[in-house]
Amino acid sequence: MVDKGEFLGCHVSPELYRTVVEEARKKGTSVSWIIREALTLYLTRRDEGVNLEKLEENLNELRTKLMEKDREVESLKNLVKLKEREVEELRDVLGHVEKLSKLGEGYTSKPAATLKGISERLKCYKCYLNGVRGDEDLIPTIRRLIEQAAAIIDNASIT
């Protein structure tokens, strides 16, 4: 039967059958035991093949998720670059404000500058009045300056 290439109703080559018989002799088992081991190994590998297909599907899903995450990372990088540009613009504005503050010598509002001007005028008039008492032309001007200062102070306290 083996010479015809048939074994257990299946066509096998004589070389394969001889290899199985030699393996059985080496292990000290029967030919049917070696065939059973070979079938078990084949079925296990076949199941592994099914698992490999599932693993390939899972791997493809993970690749898709990774690509989505890469897109999210790129989006976040672009957002960070935008925020960095905004920070640089704000730093430039802050630098200009600091320069203007230095130029204004602490007078950043129009009312404060006006009060400073009124104060300077009053000092001049005070010096002039100390020298010439009772000059009627200066009194209305001084009153008007004091009223302007009071109005500015009132407006500043309201806001």
Buried (B, 14 or more C-beta within 10 A) or exposed (E): EEEEEEBEEEEEEEEEBEEBBEBBEEEEEEBEEBBEBEEEEEEEEEEEEEEEEEEEEEEEEEEEEEEEEEEEEEEEEEEEEEEEEEEEEEEEEEEEEEEEEEEEEEBEEEBBBBBEBBEEBBEEBEEEBEEEEEEEEBEEEBEEBEEBBEEBEEEEEEE
